[in-house]
């Protein structure tokens, strides 16, 4: 069942989303060659706790950190480490928070110092996939419209969609129904209604989409070790269309 949220509930989720955004801004400003993802994790945890919220990922099914930090060929769920980032890396940072029983979730991929034009293009295409997915979150549309918009843009650019992971509902739980594939047919799937709150979450591989898991049981890599990028917003569907809850209100129009 896909739960529809009241405007009051959406405002609670928005507060969480604003915390996610503020933490992302702090982390983005710190990302440069020589920084460690463990340091970013510490900064994120402190920043989240200072708001009165808690890191939603820490302890989630045993996950040990407050952020996911996935570098280069790491797709999702990367553990923060003490290995310094180096010039030319790209890193995906995923942040989740919980406050007063509600959740917010968002991710971005960024280059470390100067990166290749290929890596920069991958990030840009993934972000555009996110924008297009959100644009297709329309009242009385279908979930497949979101999926199809993401897939067609990524594949038109010559990239592939990682199929094992995707977007999801969010609200009183970090992950709620439905699962939102980043591939599929327009016009298919459940109908979109006012009050739906989803995390739209394209994950794009520069080459092949096949994956493998690290021994830690969490970190996921592309099997061919091609670069991947990952972007995510928490989005509410309102009578006025989709509202991005993980951006400041002025930035969502």
C-alpha positions in Angstrom: 0.0 0.0 0.0 1.3 3.5 -0.9 0.4 5.8 2.0 -0.7 9.3 1.2 0.5 12.0 3.5 -1.4 15.0 4.8 0.0 18.5 4.4 0.9 18.4 8.1 2.9 15.2 7.6 4.6 16.6 4.5 5.7 19.6 6.6 7.3 17.2 9.1 9.1 15.5 6.3 10.1 18.8 4.9 11.8 19.7 8.1 13.8 16.5 7.9 14.6 17.3 4.3 15.9 20.7 5.2 18.3 19.2 7.7 19.5 16.8 5.0 20.1 19.7 2.7 22.0 21.7 5.3 24.2 18.7 6.1 24.9 18.1 2.5 26.0 21.7 2.1 28.5 21.4 4.9 29.9 18.2 3.4 30.1 19.5 -0.1 32.2 22.5 1.1 34.7 20.1 2.8 35.2 17.7 -0.1 38.7 18.1 -1.6 41.8 15.9 -2.1 43.1 14.7 1.3 39.8 14.6 3.2 38.6 11.3 4.5 35.1 10.1 4.3 35.3 9.2 8.0 35.8 12.9 8.7 32.8 13.7 6.6 30.8 11.1 8.5 31.8 12.7 11.8 30.9 16.2 10.6 27.5 14.9 9.4 26.7 13.1 12.6 27.5 16.2 14.7 25.5 18.5 12.4 22.5 16.2 12.5 22.5 15.8 16.3 22.9 19.5 16.8 19.5 20.0 15.2 17.8 17.5 17.6 17.5 14.9 14.8 19.3 11.7 14.6 21.2 10.0 11.7 18.7 7.7 10.2 21.3 5.4 8.6 23.4 4.7 11.8 22.3 1.3 13.1 19.8 0.7 10.3 20.0 -3.1 9.8 23.4 -2.8 11.4 24.9 -0.1 9.1 27.8 1.4 11.1 27.9 5.1 9.9 25.8 8.2 9.6 26.4 8.7 5.9 27.0 6.4 3.0 30.1 7.4 1.1 30.5 5.5 -2.2 33.6 6.3 -4.3 34.2 5.8 -8.1 33.0 2.3 -8.9 31.2 2.0 -5.6 27.5 2.3 -6.4 25.7 2.6 -3.0 26.1 1.9 0.7 29.8 2.5 1.0 31.3 2.7 4.4 33.2 5.8 5.4 36.9 5.1 5.8 40.2 6.7 6.8 41.5 6.5 3.2 41.9 10.1 1.9 40.0 11.1 -1.2 42.3 11.9 -4.2 42.2 14.3 -7.1 39.9 12.9 -9.8 37.7 10.7 -7.5 34.0 11.1 -7.7 32.1 10.4 -4.5 28.4 9.8 -3.7 27.3 11.0 -0.3 23.9 9.8 1.0 22.4 11.5 4.1 19.3 10.4 6.0 17.8 12.0 9.1 14.9 11.2 11.5 13.1 13.8 13.6 9.9 13.3 15.6 9.1 10.1 13.9 9.6 11.4 10.3 12.4 10.8 7.8 14.2 12.7 5.1 16.8 11.3 2.6 19.0 12.7 -0.1 22.2 12.0 -2.0 24.6 13.8 -4.4 27.6 12.9 -6.4 30.5 15.3 -6.6 34.0 15.4 -8.1 37.1 15.6 -5.9 39.3 18.5 -7.2 39.7 18.3 -10.9 37.9 15.4 -12.6 37.8 14.0 -16.1 35.3 15.3 -18.6 33.8 11.8 -18.8 33.2 11.8 -15.0 31.8 15.3 -15.1 29.4 14.3 -17.9 28.2 11.2 -15.9 27.4 13.3 -12.9 25.6 15.9 -15.1 23.5 13.2 -16.8 22.6 11.6 -13.5 21.5 14.9 -12.1 19.4 15.5 -15.2 17.8 12.1 -14.8 16.8 13.2 -11.3 15.3 16.4 -12.6 13.3 14.5 -15.3 12.1 11.9 -12.8 10.8 14.6 -10.6 9.1 16.4 -13.5 7.3 13.2 -14.3 5.9 12.9 -10.8 2.5 14.2 -11.8 -1.0 13.8 -10.4 -2.8 11.0 -12.1 0.4 9.9 -13.9 2.0 6.5 -13.2 5.1 5.5 -11.4 6.4 4.0 -14.6 6.4 7.6 -16.0 9.2 8.4 -13.5 11.1 5.2 -14.2 10.9 5.6 -18.0 12.1 9.3 -17.9 15.2 8.3 -15.9 16.0 5.3 -18.1 15.6 7.0 -21.5 17.8 10.0 -20.6 20.6 7.8 -19.2 20.6 5.4 -22.0 20.4 8.1 -24.7 23.6 9.5 -23.2 25.3 6.0 -23.6 25.1 5.0 -20.0 23.3 2.2 -18.2 20.9 2.0 -15.3 21.9 -0.1 -12.2 18.7 -2.1 -11.8 19.0 -3.6 -8.4 18.4 -0.3 -6.6 16.0 2.6 -7.0 13.8 5.1 -5.3 11.2 4.5 -2.6 8.4 5.9 -0.5 9.4 7.7 2.7 7.6 9.2 5.7 7.2 7.4 9.0 9.8 4.9 7.8 13.0 5.5 5.9 11.9 3.1 3.2 8.2 2.7 2.5 6.2 1.4 -0.5 6.5 1.7 -3.4 9.9 0.7 -4.8 10.6 3.0 -7.8 12.7 1.4 -10.5 14.9 3.6 -12.6 13.8 1.8 -15.7 10.4 0.8 -17.1 7.5 1.7 -19.3 5.6 4.9 -19.2 2.0 4.5 -18.3 2.7 1.4 -16.1 2.4 1.0 -12.4 0.3 2.6 -9.6 -1.3 5.9 -10.3 0.3 9.0 -8.7 -1.8 10.9 -6.2 -1.6 14.1 -4.1 0.1 13.2 -0.8 2.6 10.7 -2.2 6.1 11.3 -0.9 8.9 9.6 -2.7 12.6 9.5 -2.9 13.5 9.8 -6.6 17.0 8.2 -6.9 18.7 7.6 -10.2 21.8 5.4 -10.1 23.8 5.4 -13.4 26.8 3.5 -14.6 29.2 4.8 -17.1 29.5 1.3 -18.7 27.9 -1.9 -17.8 25.2 -2.2 -15.0 26.1 -5.5 -13.4 27.0 -5.4 -9.8 28.8 -7.3 -7.0 28.9 -6.9 -3.3 31.9 -6.3 -1.1 32.8 -8.6 1.8 31.4 -6.1 4.3 27.9 -7.1 3.1 26.9 -3.5 2.3 29.1 -1.8 -0.3 28.1 -2.5 -3.9 30.4 -2.1 -6.9 30.0 -2.2 -10.6 31.4 -5.6 -11.7 33.5 -4.0 -14.4 34.6 -1.2 -12.0 33.1 1.5 -14.2 32.3 4.8 -12.6 28.8 5.4 -11.2 26.8 8.4 -10.0 23.9 8.6 -7.7 21.5 11.5 -6.9 18.4 11.7 -4.7 15.7 14.1 -3.5 12.8 13.6 -1.2 9.7 14.9 -3.2 6.1 15.4 -2.2 3.3 15.4 -4.8 0.9 18.3 -4.1 -2.0 19.9 -5.9 0.6 22.3 -7.4 2.8 19.5 -8.6 6.0 18.0 -7.1 7.8 19.8 -4.3 11.4 19.0 -3.5 11.6 18.7 0.3 15.4 18.4 0.3 16.0 21.8 -1.2 15.2 25.2 0.2 11.7 26.4 -1.0 13.1 29.1 -3.2 15.3 26.5 -5.0 12.4 24.2 -5.9 10.6 26.5 -8.4 
